[in-house]
Amino acid sequence: MPRSSLAKSRFNPAPGLADLWDYIRRPVPYRWPILALSVLPVAGILAWALDQQYYAPPERPRIEYITTLEDGRSDAEIMAENRANQEIKDLREAEAARIQAEKRKMYKALGAATGLDVESMEREAEAERAAAEAKKRQALEDNARRLAEQGARQ
């Protein structure tokens, strides 16, 4: 844009800066305290904003390969390891079920001692457990069916 057209443009900042400088140079009473009070909120906001700290999340680790399993394992070794892991899982689930049964027995004794109808509460809880088990079994069957369908398509 040529200089002459910028001087005639309404976006030219030079006349505005000249007017501001003329206004600041006038001998207005209390101009320095007013200027200081005008600058104070902006300076406070800037001081607060510059004091903030932001910690970026750590960089995600780069995983090249998994080293926990040996290379060249046979199918028999894999199946044996899976069976051992399944036995451990079954033992843990059996222990958790035993602990839950013991807890129910203690709560049942406590409820009977306080005069609650523990038999109806036990029936309701058993119905809820059966419903949850049925829902879990249905979800497993749905997943197995969906996987079978995907395998058949491929």
PyMOL commands that set and color helices and strands:
alter all, ss='L'
color gray80, all
select helices_A, chain A and resi 3-8+14-25+31-51+75-114+118-153
alter helices_A, ss='H'
color red, helices_A
deselect
rebuild
show_as cartoon
